[in-house]
């Protein structure tokens, strides 16, 4: 069976990577694109064209579902659009694969509940890179023994949300094994607000946004007389391709709604 995939955000750089990954997969095809404009036009070779021969663009998921009947909606848009897109997908019986960060805990709970009631699978992947997922898993292993943790995440300057979904997910995973406590000197003072970064159960997250970067994260774990540094770097969006394919195949196999690729990697 060929898995039919619609992509929200297909005109973006991540969308182009997703199109390439799915096109190269022997058991998948891109059948449509969901966008906020260019209704009735097509994506062909990375450009929007008025005539056929490419991926049809829709501004309505309901119309898209009627005409192209996708099995999966891969969403690589932005935090402002993803929740509504995923909600409509579940209502249409389309399995959501979400590659956009910025969803709140309440929104994740809501999507999980909707998918469970609809009995369809879904996944939220803050990071599609297998290496990044392993970095998070290794960090959790280390935090059992080295509980003073700071997370440094670095991304391109076009990224909208801070901290990144990967950093938030890393902190959430570490919280499960780390006893909450305040790090640093008990009388520490910030002479510039935000100098110590965001605080998660006493852990600190620092966000850097610069041109030239893509997606990078370093987890620093300190102990008496030692420092463990676990770092991952994505230099090319092609690093996300295996994770995209893995996530799409997984949602077709079950009815569970998953937050994080680490849950489907042994």
Secondary structure, 3 states (H helix, E strand, C coil): CCEEEEEECCCCHHHHHHHHHHHHCCCEEEEEEECCCCCCCEEECCEEECCCCCEEEECCHHHHHHHHCCCEEEECCCHHHHHHHHHHHHHCCCEEEECCCCCCHHHHHHHHHHHHHHCCCEEECCCCCHHHHHHHHHHHHHHCCCCEEEEEEEECCCCCCCCCHHHHHHHHHHHCCCCCCCCCCCCCCCCCCCCCCEEECCEEEEEEECCCCCEEEEEEEEECCEEEEEEEEECCHHHHHHHHHHHHHHHCCCCCEEECHHHHCC
